[in-house]
């Protein structure tokens, strides 16, 4: 029984480690892709929006102008913030490996408890068989 406990522990540890490796590499790739992205310059220098005819009774030209200014500001801010996404990769990788360590410690404690219980159960069975 003890061998089964440690085999299951080894399999779960290998699967967990593989999952963390895959997750960190995908995160680094995604952050690098985001860091290389930019809002197109055509979107930043587009013509002024007019009020759509369907909404002319509800939206004023001043509102549309402020909406366009807000979206232009958001796009410019994104162009400044996106390159900083790559700097998050080391922090997220360290956090993922810290989480890996915590889960591995829990798995190890569980395996040790099951190992102890299996040994205790085997000793109790041996005592019952010896005494008639």
Secondary structure, DSSP 8 states (H G I E B T S, - for coil): -HHHHHHHHHHHHHHHHHHHHHHHHHHHHHHHHHHH----HHHHT-------GGGTTT--HHHHHHHHHHHHHHHHHHHHHGGGGGGGHHHHHHHHHHHHHHHHHHHHHHHHHHHHHHHHHHHHHHHHHH--
